[in-house]
Amino acid sequence: MSRFFDTTKLEFRYEPYPIGRVSPMVDAATYADMVAHFPPLDLFEYLPRLGNKYSLSETCHPAQYRAFIRETPVWTHFDRWIHGPDFIPEVMETLLARHIDLGYRAGISWARQTYKNIMGVLRGRRSHRGARFKAVWEFQVMPGQGGHILPHTDAPSKVVTMTLAMLHDGEWEPAWGGGIDVNRARDSRFAYNQLNRQATFDDMEVVDTIDFAPNTGVVFIKTFNSWHSVRPMSAPGQENMRKNIIINITAN
């Protein structure tokens, strides 16, 4: 994928849902610039709903978010790329090359997309084929001492989630945790979760953990069982923060 992300080394696992890891995700010089100009915590909004995290985004302190991007060159360029005409096609091509077809077709008109969506609903089918895709992104921070995100599968409108850790070398100890857990529901009654109800950590079996490490990207697909979480972390002090960016492709 051009511009910011290099996904040539992206490797997926497909069970219990498609999730991939890539490292490094960004060239060293650009990544150092992104980390050095990560926004300060006082710009963020606290969001306790999923656990213990802070967000700066188009919906969480949007004025501060837009001002910070506008005033910070590396994030200005990143934002233009995410919202530009090439980003979503590049993501979809990358996924299709790895046997993940999400129904994206470039060039379909808005009217045709709307017609196909309406007909799909009338026929009792819901598919991403013909949907209108949109990319949004945010800065996210969690306290390294006790910060966590409860198990969930993401909102139905989300199609693809991409995350990138924002860390200086040596800033984070692997023993503190912070990795993304790939979960499987212990109770079959939790297996289907298209509408994204929350669960507890005890409800989940951890199938795999993708470590939180510098310049490591994670890409996963929203499914009915895409349970994932971040378990409570054990950094020695609140000055140790788990920082990352999150990009979502959503379907309307």
LINNOR-V686315 format. One record per residue. RES is the residue in one small letter. SS is DSSP state (H for helix, E for strand, C for the rest). Layout:
RES|SS + RES|SS
This chain:
m|C + s|C + r|C + f|C + f|C + d|C + t|C + t|C + k|C + l|C + e|E + f|E + r|E + y|C + e|C + p|C + y|C + p|C + i|E + g|E + r|E + v|E + s|E + p|C + m|C + v|C + d|C + a|H + a|H + t|H + y|H + a|H + d|H + m|H + v|H + a|H + h|C + f|C + p|C + p|C + l|H + d|H + l|H + f|C + e|E + y|E + l|E + p|C + r|C + l|C + g|E + n|C + k|E + y|E + s|E + l|E + s|C + e|C + t|C + c|C + h|C + p|H + a|H + q|H + y|H + r|H + a|H + f|H + i|H + r|H + e|H + t|C + p|H + v|H + w|H + t|H + h|H + f|H + d|H + r|H + w|H + i|H + h|C + g|C + p|C + d|C + f|H + i|H + p|H + e|H + v|H + m|H + e|H + t|H + l|H + l|H + a|C + r|C + h|C + i|C + d|C + l|C + g|C + y|C + r|C + a|C + g|C + i|C + s|C + w|H + a|H + r|H + q|H + t|H + y|H + k|H + n|H + i|H + m|H + g|H + v|H + l|H + r|C + g|C + r|C + r|C + s|C + h|C + r|C + g|C + a|C + r|C + f|E + k|E + a|E + v|E + w|E + e|E + f|E + q|E + v|E + m|E + p|E + g|C + q|E + g|C + g|C + h|C + i|E + l|E + p|E + h|E + t|C + d|C + a|C + p|C + s|C + k|E + v|E + v|E + t|E + m|E + t|E + l|E + a|E + m|C + l|C + h|C + d|C + g|C + e|C + w|C + e|C + p|H + a|H + w|H + g|C + g|C + g|C + i|E + d|E + v|E + n|E + r|E + a|E + r|C + d|C + s|H + r|H + f|H + a|C + y|C + n|C + q|C + l|C + n|C + r|C + q|C + a|C + t|C + f|H + d|H + d|H + m|E + e|E + v|E + v|E + d|E + t|E + i|E + d|C + f|C + a|C + p|C + n|C + t|E + g|E + v|E + v|E + f|E + i|E + k|C + t|C + f|C + n|C + s|C + w|C + h|E + s|E + v|E + r|C + p|C + m|C + s|E + a|C + p|C + g|C + q|C + e|C + n|C + m|E + r|E + k|E + n|E + i|E + i|E + i|E + n|E + i|E + t|E + a|E + n|C
